[in-house]
Amino acid sequence: MTSLPQATQLPKRPFGRTDLVVTSLCIGCAELGDMRDTFNYSVSEEQALATVRTVFQSPINFLDTAASYGDGESERRIGLALKELGGVPAGYVLATKADRDLQTGDFSGEQMKRSVERSLRLLGLDRLEIVYIHDAENTTFENVMSRGGPLEVLTTLRDEGVIGHIGVAGGPIDQEIQYVETGAFEAVITHNRYTLLNRSAEPLLELAAKQGLAVLNAAPYGGGMLAKGPDAYARYAYKDAPQGLVDAARRMAEACQRHGVPLAAAALQFSLRDPRITSTIVGMSRPERIAQTLEFARQPIPEELWAELDAVPIPSDDPETKR
């Protein structure tokens, strides 16, 4: 088992208006689904199980997965670890996401029900604490909100006690705002759009926090570039980064180096220090990454560095992540 920092204490925050309390860090489990095409590397079952076991020995009490991560493989592997433990340990919170049919694209209410039923089976649970409608950009707002549609089906499952709380997770910020404005959701996830290199989720964070939703910020490293550095990994949001973004990341890395601060620590704390964000979701693929992330979370960062990072111009030549 990987040794974890013994003195590390993480802030715990209310999960929006619910009675749940979660740590400011959340373990993202997409990588555990062996998503080679997305992340450019593979994760074995043995490695994934070792990572999950370490999570449940750590001060991080919050995990996030999805039905689509490895088309169920992430949930299946987590389920194997939960079987060893006899279920989700007391004090820990596990969230998942209901997904469209990855083969047909079906995003109907009935598909959401099938997705939830498969998640329950793979995880070995009889109740899901948090379920998000996932990647809502793959359907229309009208479909999600329609009679018998995804939201109505999940609301019925919540009323039946099958799930506890409903959220929405997606990419395009304007669509995320549209969902938050309905008042029908308890939580919202944004990814890759509130980082040192992309601030486009700013209006979403502001609105969701004002309305009392739990706000989850995923991929604070932009999928890896802000963790590994632009020279080692010139990709942002799971695709090759435009040169302007690479140059901006390089300037930020140089500023961090002058202050003796890892770029990854600054990227992580950029999200952690924002009071509007309930929890920051960080993808994990190895047990040792948990201890490393905890170290990044408590790394001292001088105010002068934040000023230098804010002064780096962020290019707007990547419309996909700017939406």
C-alpha positions in Angstrom: 0.0 0.0 0.0 1.3 3.5 -0.9 2.3 5.6 2.1 0.1 8.6 2.5 0.9 11.9 4.2 -0.3 11.3 7.8 -0.9 14.9 8.7 -2.8 15.9 5.6 -6.2 17.3 6.4 -8.6 18.3 3.6 -11.4 20.7 3.9 -14.9 19.2 3.8 -17.7 21.1 2.3 -21.5 20.6 2.0 -22.5 19.0 -1.3 -24.7 21.9 -2.3 -28.1 21.9 -0.5 -27.9 18.1 0.3 -26.9 16.6 3.6 -23.7 15.1 2.1 -20.3 16.4 3.0 -17.3 15.8 0.7 -13.7 16.6 0.6 -12.3 19.5 -1.5 -10.5 16.8 -3.6 -12.4 14.1 -5.5 -10.9 11.0 -7.2 -11.7 10.9 -10.9 -12.0 7.3 -12.1 -12.1 7.6 -15.9 -8.5 6.4 -16.2 -9.3 3.3 -14.2 -11.6 2.2 -17.1 -8.5 1.6 -19.3 -9.4 4.3 -21.8 -6.3 4.1 -23.9 -7.8 6.1 -26.8 -8.6 9.1 -24.5 -5.6 9.2 -22.3 -2.9 7.6 -24.5 -2.1 4.9 -21.9 -3.5 1.7 -20.5 -4.3 0.9 -16.9 -4.4 -2.8 -15.9 -7.1 -4.2 -13.6 -4.5 -4.9 -10.9 -3.3 -1.3 -11.0 -6.8 0.0 -10.9 -7.8 -2.1 -7.9 -4.6 -1.0 -6.1 -5.5 2.6 -6.7 -9.1 2.2 -5.5 -7.9 0.4 -2.3 -5.5 3.2 -1.6 -8.3 5.8 -2.1 -10.3 4.1 0.7 -7.3 4.5 3.0 -6.9 8.1 2.2 -8.3 11.4 3.6 -10.1 11.9 0.2 -13.7 10.7 0.8 -15.2 11.4 -2.7 -15.0 9.3 -5.9 -16.4 10.1 -9.3 -17.0 7.6 -12.1 -19.4 7.1 -15.1 -21.2 4.4 -17.0 -19.2 5.3 -20.1 -15.7 5.2 -18.6 -14.3 2.2 -20.5 -18.0 1.3 -21.3 -18.5 0.1 -17.8 -15.0 -1.1 -17.0 -14.3 1.7 -14.5 -17.5 0.8 -12.6 -16.8 -2.9 -12.8 -13.3 -2.5 -11.3 -14.6 -0.2 -8.5 -17.2 -2.8 -7.9 -14.6 -5.5 -7.4 -12.9 -3.3 -4.8 -16.2 -2.6 -3.1 -17.0 -6.3 -2.9 -13.7 -6.8 -0.9 -14.8 -4.0 1.4 -18.4 -5.0 1.8 -19.7 -1.9 0.1 -18.8 1.8 0.1 -17.0 2.4 3.4 -18.7 4.7 6.0 -17.9 8.3 5.4 -17.1 7.9 1.7 -19.2 9.2 -1.2 -19.3 7.6 -4.7 -20.9 9.4 -7.6 -21.5 8.0 -11.1 -23.1 9.2 -14.3 -25.9 7.9 -16.5 -24.9 7.7 -20.2 -26.3 7.4 -23.7 -25.9 4.1 -25.5 -22.4 4.3 -26.8 -23.2 2.2 -29.9 -26.5 3.8 -31.0 -26.4 7.2 -29.3 -29.8 6.6 -27.7 -30.2 9.3 -25.0 -33.8 8.5 -24.0 -35.3 8.2 -20.6 -35.4 4.5 -20.9 -31.7 4.4 -21.8 -31.0 6.4 -18.6 -32.9 3.8 -16.6 -30.9 1.0 -18.3 -27.6 2.9 -17.6 -28.5 3.2 -13.9 -29.4 -0.5 -13.7 -26.1 -1.5 -15.2 -24.2 0.8 -12.8 -25.9 -0.8 -9.9 -25.0 -4.2 -11.1 -21.4 -3.4 -12.0 -20.8 -1.6 -8.7 -22.6 -4.2 -6.7 -24.8 -1.6 -5.0 -28.5 -1.3 -4.4 -28.4 2.5 -4.3 -26.4 5.2 -6.0 -25.7 8.3 -3.9 -25.2 10.7 -6.8 -26.1 10.3 -10.5 -25.4 12.9 -13.2 -26.8 13.1 -16.7 -23.6 12.7 -18.5 -22.3 14.5 -21.7 -25.6 16.3 -22.2 -24.1 18.0 -25.3 -24.9 14.7 -27.1 -28.6 15.4 -27.0 -30.9 18.4 -26.8 -32.1 20.4 -23.8 -35.6 19.7 -24.9 -35.1 15.9 -24.9 -33.5 15.9 -21.4 -36.4 18.0 -20.0 -39.2 16.3 -21.9 -42.0 14.2 -20.5 -40.6 10.6 -20.0 -37.1 12.0 -20.8 -33.8 11.6 -18.9 -34.5 14.0 -16.1 -38.0 12.7 -15.4 -36.7 9.1 -15.3 -33.9 10.0 -12.9 -36.3 12.0 -10.7 -38.6 9.0 -10.5 -35.7 6.8 -9.5 -34.8 9.4 -6.8 -38.3 9.3 -5.5 -38.1 5.5 -5.4 -34.9 5.7 -3.4 -32.7 4.1 -6.1 -30.6 7.2 -6.4 -30.0 10.0 -3.9 -29.2 13.1 -5.8 -29.3 14.3 -9.4 -26.7 16.4 -11.3 -25.7 17.3 -14.8 -22.2 17.0 -16.3 -21.1 18.3 -19.7 -18.9 20.4 -21.8 -20.4 23.5 -23.5 -20.8 26.2 -20.8 -23.9 27.8 -22.4 -25.8 24.5 -22.2 -24.6 23.8 -18.7 -26.0 27.2 -17.7 -29.3 26.4 -19.3 -29.6 23.3 -17.1 -28.6 25.1 -13.9 -31.2 27.8 -14.6 -34.0 25.2 -14.5 -33.5 24.6 -10.7 -34.0 20.9 -11.3 -30.4 19.8 -10.5 -28.5 19.6 -7.2 -25.0 19.5 -8.7 -23.1 20.4 -11.9 -19.7 19.2 -13.3 -17.6 21.2 -15.7 -14.4 19.8 -17.1 -11.3 21.4 -18.7 -13.0 24.8 -18.8 -11.8 26.2 -15.5 -8.0 25.8 -15.4 -4.9 28.0 -15.5 -5.3 27.8 -19.3 -9.0 28.2 -19.7 -11.5 30.3 -17.7 -14.6 29.9 -19.8 -16.6 28.2 -17.0 -16.5 31.4 -15.0 -20.2 32.4 -15.6 -21.3 28.8 -14.8 -19.4 28.8 -11.5 -20.9 32.1 -10.5 -24.5 31.1 -11.3 -24.3 27.6 -9.8 -22.8 28.8 -6.6 -25.4 31.6 -6.2 -28.1 29.0 -6.7 -26.6 26.7 -4.0 -25.7 23.8 -6.3 -22.7 21.6 -5.6 -20.0 22.7 -8.2 -17.5 20.1 -9.3 -14.5 21.2 -11.4 -13.0 18.3 -13.2 -9.6 18.0 -15.1 -7.8 20.9 -13.4 -4.7 19.8 -15.4 -6.5 20.1 -18.7 -6.2 16.4 -19.3 -2.5 16.2 -18.4 -0.5 19.2 -19.8 -0.6 21.1 -16.6 0.5 18.0 -14.6 3.3 16.7 -16.9 4.3 20.0 -18.4 3.9 21.2 -22.0 7.2 19.9 -23.2 6.4 16.4 -22.0 2.7 16.3 -22.9 1.5 18.9 -25.4 -2.2 17.9 -25.2 -5.2 19.7 -23.7 -8.7 18.3 -23.2 -7.6 14.9 -24.7 -6.3 16.2 -28.0 -3.2 17.9 -29.4 -3.0 21.5 -28.0 -2.7 24.5 -30.3 0.7 26.1 -30.2 -0.6 29.2 -28.5 -1.8 27.1 -25.6 1.5 25.2 -25.4 3.4 28.5 -25.3 1.1 29.9 -22.5 1.6 26.7 -20.5 5.4 26.9 -21.0 5.4 30.5 -19.6 3.4 29.3 -16.6 5.8 26.4 -16.1 8.8 28.8 -16.2 7.1 31.1 -13.6 6.5 28.2 -11.3 10.1 27.0 -11.7 11.4 30.5 -10.6 9.3 30.2 -7.4 10.2 26.5 -6.8 6.6 25.4 -7.2 5.5 22.4 -9.3 3.3 23.5 -12.2 0.9 20.7 -11.2 0.6 22.2 -7.6 -0.3 25.6 -9.0 -2.8 24.1 -11.5 -4.5 22.1 -8.7 -4.6 24.9 -6.2 -6.0 27.3 -8.8 -9.2 25.2 -8.5 -9.0 24.4 -4.8 -8.7 28.0 -3.7 -11.9 29.1 -5.5 -14.7 29.2 -2.8 -17.4 28.6 -5.5 -16.0 25.1 -6.2 -17.2 22.3 -3.9 -14.7 19.8 -5.0 -12.0 19.4 -7.6 -12.0 16.1 -9.6 -8.5 14.8 -10.3 -8.1 11.7 -12.4 -6.0 8.9 -10.9 -4.3 6.0 -12.5 -1.8 4.8 -9.9 -1.8 4.5 -6.1 1.2 6.8 -5.7 -0.7 9.6 -7.5 -2.9 10.0 -4.4 -0.1 10.8 -2.1 1.5 13.1 -4.7 -1.8 15.0 -5.2 -2.2 15.5 -1.5 1.3 17.0 -1.5 0.4 19.3 -4.3 -2.7 20.4 -2.4 -0.6 21.6 0.6 2.3 23.0 -1.4 3.0 26.6 -0.2 2.4 29.0 -3.1 3.4 32.7 -2.8 1.0 35.4 -3.9 3.5 36.8 -6.3 3.3 33.6 -8.3 -0.5 33.8 -8.6 0.0 37.4 -10.0 2.5 36.1 -12.5 0.3 33.3 -13.7 -2.7 35.6 -14.0 -0.6 37.9 -16.2 0.1 35.2 -18.8 -2.2 35.8 -21.8 -4.5 32.9 -22.5 -5.1 32.3 -26.2 -8.6 31.9 -27.6 -7.7 29.8 -30.7 -9.3 26.6 -29.4 -13.0 27.0 -29.9 -13.8 23.4 -28.7 -12.6 24.1 -25.1 -13.8 27.7 -25.2 -17.5 26.8 -25.7 
